[in-house]
Amino acid sequence: MKLTESEQKIADLYQEGEIALVKPRKTVLKKLATTADNTFQKDRRINIRLCEHNMVGIQRVATSKGVPYQTLISGLIDQFVEGDLIQKA
């Protein structure tokens, strides 16, 4: 896994013993669990038509990542909506 520069600095500090992990408080864990439940709750269904070429490509990528193709598509849509996909110029 490739780390960003700031992530690498944190990893280096941890490995050198400069920082240590702490156990999160119960309130933080509860909030994270609630957020995760809400994030992964899929309550809408859509139908979409794709050309064969795109469908085969999506299935190939999903297989290489070890996830169902529907999960891959949903993840890509989520990344787009959140602004995490970079648009080519």
C-alpha positions in Angstrom: 0.0 0.0 0.0 1.4 3.4 -1.0 1.2 6.0 1.8 0.9 9.7 1.4 3.8 11.8 2.7 2.0 12.7 5.9 0.9 9.0 6.5 4.5 7.9 6.0 5.7 10.4 8.6 3.2 9.0 11.1 4.2 5.4 10.3 7.9 6.3 10.7 7.2 8.0 14.1 5.2 4.9 15.2 8.0 2.5 14.2 10.6 4.7 16.0 8.5 4.6 19.2 7.9 8.4 19.1 4.1 7.9 19.1 1.9 5.1 20.4 -1.6 3.9 19.8 -4.2 4.5 22.4 -7.5 2.6 22.9 -10.4 4.8 21.7 -13.1 5.9 24.2 -16.4 4.0 24.1 -18.2 7.1 22.9 -15.9 7.4 19.9 -16.4 3.7 19.1 -20.2 4.0 19.3 -20.2 7.1 17.0 -18.0 5.3 14.5 -20.3 2.2 14.6 -23.3 4.4 14.0 -21.6 6.2 11.1 -20.5 2.9 9.6 -24.1 1.6 9.8 -25.4 4.7 8.1 -22.7 4.7 5.5 -23.3 1.2 4.3 -27.0 1.2 4.5 -28.3 0.8 0.9 -31.9 1.8 0.8 -32.3 2.7 -2.9 -32.3 0.4 -5.9 -31.5 1.6 -9.5 -31.4 -0.1 -12.9 -28.7 0.9 -15.4 -27.9 -0.2 -18.9 -24.3 -0.7 -19.8 -22.6 -1.8 -23.0 -21.1 -5.3 -23.0 -17.6 -3.9 -23.1 -18.0 -1.8 -20.0 -19.8 -4.6 -18.1 -17.0 -7.1 -18.8 -14.4 -4.5 -17.8 -16.2 -3.7 -14.5 -16.5 -7.4 -13.8 -12.8 -8.0 -14.6 -11.7 -5.2 -12.2 -14.1 -6.3 -9.5 -12.7 -9.9 -9.7 -9.1 -8.6 -9.5 -10.0 -6.7 -6.4 -12.0 -9.6 -4.9 -15.3 -7.7 -4.6 -18.7 -8.1 -6.3 -19.1 -5.9 -9.3 -22.2 -4.2 -7.7 -20.0 -3.2 -4.8 -17.4 -1.8 -7.1 -19.9 0.3 -9.0 -21.5 1.5 -5.7 -18.0 2.5 -4.4 -17.2 4.4 -7.6 -20.4 6.3 -7.4 -19.7 7.1 -3.8 -16.2 8.3 -4.6 -17.6 10.5 -7.4 -20.3 12.0 -5.2 -17.8 12.7 -2.4 -15.4 14.4 -4.8 -12.7 11.8 -4.4 -12.4 10.9 -8.1 -10.1 13.2 -10.0 -11.3 14.3 -13.4 -8.8 14.2 -16.3 -8.1 17.5 -18.0 
